[in-house]
Amino acid sequence: MPAQGAMIVCTKCGQGNDDAARYCRRCTHKLQSERFEPAADLPDIGGLPPPDPEMLRGHRELVQKSAEAWTWAVLAAASALIGAAWELWWLPVAVVPLAGLAAWQRRL
């Protein structure tokens, strides 16, 4: 048991606080003390459950498909812009349908 009149010093503002205090009187910062036990009447929730590997795999596939779809879209847009700027009309006419066909075949 700590001595009567012991003080805990706030790590944020340096204010001395009573030993039983949980928050600083001056700045209301939570005081750093290992003496407090969790309340016995509160249920133990045990933290968050670990992530489901199948769910993570699904998200990973979604991100990969989205990245591939954006790659094809950027390729098609770049070919259209370059074709318009350099008057190479055959470039977007050839690349845009090929990019669309590749995306459709990959089920993007």
C-alpha positions as CSV (number, residue, x, y, z in Angstrom):
1,M,0.0,0.0,0.0
2,P,1.5,3.4,-0.9
3,A,2.2,5.9,1.8
4,Q,-0.4,8.4,2.7
5,G,-0.1,11.7,0.9
6,A,1.9,10.2,-2.0
7,M,1.7,12.1,-5.3
8,I,1.6,11.1,-8.9
9,V,3.2,13.7,-11.2
10,C,1.5,14.3,-14.6
11,T,3.7,13.4,-17.5
12,K,2.1,16.2,-19.7
13,C,2.1,19.3,-17.4
14,G,4.1,18.3,-14.3
15,Q,1.2,18.9,-11.9
16,G,1.3,16.8,-8.7
17,N,-1.9,14.8,-8.1
18,D,-3.3,12.6,-5.4
19,D,-2.1,9.0,-5.5
20,A,-5.6,7.7,-6.2
21,A,-6.3,10.1,-9.0
22,R,-6.7,8.8,-12.5
23,Y,-6.7,12.1,-14.3
24,C,-4.6,15.3,-13.8
25,R,-6.3,18.1,-12.0
26,R,-4.8,20.8,-14.2
27,C,-4.8,19.3,-17.8
28,T,-7.1,16.3,-17.4
29,H,-4.5,14.1,-19.0
30,K,-4.8,10.4,-18.0
31,L,-2.2,9.7,-15.3
32,Q,0.3,6.8,-15.9
33,S,0.0,4.4,-13.1
34,E,0.1,0.6,-13.0
35,R,-1.7,0.3,-9.7
36,F,-5.3,0.4,-11.1
37,E,-7.0,-2.9,-11.6
38,P,-9.9,-3.2,-14.1
39,A,-13.3,-3.1,-12.5
40,A,-14.5,-6.6,-11.5
41,D,-18.1,-5.9,-12.6
42,L,-17.2,-5.1,-16.2
43,P,-17.3,-8.1,-18.6
44,D,-14.1,-9.2,-20.3
45,I,-14.6,-8.7,-24.0
46,G,-11.1,-10.0,-24.9
47,G,-10.3,-7.5,-27.6
48,L,-11.1,-7.9,-31.3
49,P,-11.3,-11.3,-33.0
50,P,-8.5,-12.1,-35.5
51,P,-9.4,-11.3,-39.1
52,D,-10.9,-14.0,-41.2
53,P,-8.3,-15.2,-43.8
54,E,-11.0,-15.8,-46.4
55,M,-12.3,-12.2,-46.0
56,L,-8.7,-10.8,-46.4
57,R,-8.2,-13.0,-49.5
58,G,-11.5,-11.5,-51.0
59,H,-10.3,-8.0,-50.3
60,R,-6.9,-8.7,-51.9
61,E,-8.5,-10.0,-55.0
62,L,-10.8,-7.0,-55.2
63,V,-7.8,-4.6,-55.0
64,Q,-5.9,-6.6,-57.6
65,K,-8.9,-6.6,-60.0
66,S,-9.4,-2.8,-59.4
67,A,-5.8,-2.1,-60.1
68,E,-5.8,-4.1,-63.3
69,A,-9.1,-2.4,-64.5
70,W,-7.6,1.0,-63.8
71,T,-4.4,0.0,-65.7
72,W,-6.5,-0.9,-68.8
73,A,-8.5,2.3,-68.5
74,V,-5.4,4.5,-68.2
75,L,-3.9,2.7,-71.2
76,A,-7.0,3.4,-73.3
77,A,-7.2,7.0,-72.2
78,A,-3.5,7.6,-72.8
79,S,-3.7,6.1,-76.3
80,A,-6.8,8.3,-77.1
81,L,-4.9,11.4,-75.9
82,I,-1.7,10.6,-77.7
83,G,-3.6,9.8,-80.8
84,A,-5.5,13.1,-80.7
85,A,-2.4,15.1,-79.9
86,W,-0.2,13.6,-82.7
87,E,-3.1,13.0,-85.1
88,L,-2.5,9.2,-85.0
89,W,-6.1,8.2,-85.3
90,W,-5.3,4.6,-85.8
91,L,-3.8,4.3,-82.3
92,P,-6.9,4.8,-80.1
93,V,-9.0,2.9,-82.8
94,A,-6.7,-0.1,-82.3
95,V,-5.9,0.2,-78.5
96,V,-9.2,1.1,-77.0
97,P,-11.1,-2.0,-78.3
98,L,-8.2,-4.2,-77.4
99,A,-8.1,-2.8,-73.9
100,G,-11.9,-3.3,-73.6
101,L,-11.7,-6.8,-74.9
102,A,-8.9,-7.7,-72.5
103,A,-10.8,-6.3,-69.6
104,W,-14.0,-8.2,-70.6
105,Q,-12.1,-11.4,-71.0
106,R,-10.5,-11.0,-67.6
107,R,-14.0,-10.3,-66.1
108,L,-13.0,-6.9,-64.9
